[in-house]
Each structure stands twice: as C-alpha cells, then as structure tokens.
Amino acid sequence: MKEHWYRRVRLIEVSFLFFSICALFGFVLPISKELFADISLGIVWSTTFLTLLLGSDKSFNREYQDGSLELIFLSNQPLFFIMQIRILSHALVYSGLMLFLIPIVSVMFQLPFEMLPMLLLTTIIGSWIFSYLITLVDAMLLHADQGGFLSFILLFPFSIAVVIFAIDATYAIVQHRDFSFQVSMLAIQLLVNVIVTPWLIILALSQALKNV
C-alpha cells in the first residue's frame, strides 16, 4: 500500500513538474512568437527528458535497502525477463502520462495539429528508450550519494540523438519531408536497448552487490 501511494504521488509530482517547466518557457520568457515557434518542440522534448529523469523512482535503491534485490538475484527466475518487465512497466506508466500531457501542452504552445500524431509516436518511442537508459543509470549508481546529478551527466549524451531525431521527424510533417529515416533511427535505438540494456543492468547490479 505504501509503495502504491508513493507511485501515485510521484506521478502527480512529475505532471506538475512538466507543466511548470513548459509554463516557464511558454509564458515567462520574453521571446517573440516567431522564435518560440522555432524552439517549442525543443522545449517539449527537453522537458520530457528532464521530467522522466527526475521522475525516476530509484526502486533499485529501495530494494537494495530492504534486501529484496539480493533475493531476486538468488532466485532461479530469468533476470533478463525480470528487467524487461520492470522497464516495460516504467515505460507504460510514464509514456502514458506523456501521451496525456503533451496534447495539452501542444494546445498551450499552439503547435500545428498535423504535428500531433508524429509527436505522440516519437514520444512513445523516446519515452521507452529513456526508460531503458534511466533504469540502467539507476543500476550503475546504486551506491552513489549524488545520483541525480550523475544521472543527468551520464544520460545527456545518449538523449541527444533521441531528441534530435524525434524533433526532426515531427518538423518533417509540416515541412512535407520524408520522415522514415528519423523514425527508423529511433526504432533502431529502441531495438538496441531492448536487446542490450537489460544485460548491462544485470551486470551493473551484480557488481554493486559484490562490492557490498
């Protein structure tokens, strides 16, 4: 029950953070409408990345503290599929939240309606990729005291490619350009994470448990 309420409160915090950052850029910064139209997608995606990063629930740390993480590794259950299920649940929750919030922000930013389907598609793929990367960094920083700052440093280089391809694919819609390359690159990044990242998470957690 405590974990259930913790997750609900976390989602409320993430939603408030997302809207607060978007409102800061949308209504506070003294920039022209023309400039704002050019950077609005960048604002949405940067905010999405920061929101998902700060919304990380650090579940590995809690499970390490209560001993359940070690029990998972001592069990005979396939760790690869356990990690996949964890990441999928995280991705479904937060991508679903973003799918609800982004249309509202699109109206607030007055984005062209034709952008919305591609923006939502890239949000699903991007949020899933971010879920893999965030879970990996959480595992790598299991014993770190300054996990939040280090998470940003480690994730930022990998997030750039996702944001660039997602923004370009969305702008390609209104510019009547082909977007298949950008979407394909996002799909490839997702596929690589699906195959490789759970093993890296297992390796990072194994090393952390050995160093106790």
Secondary structure as UniProt FT lines:
FT   HELIX           2..23
FT   HELIX           24..28
FT   HELIX           33..54
FT   HELIX           59..66
FT   HELIX           68..74
FT   HELIX           79..108
FT   TURN            109..110
FT   HELIX           113..115
FT   HELIX           116..140
FT   TURN            141..143
FT   HELIX           147..174
FT   TURN            175..176
FT   HELIX           180..210
//
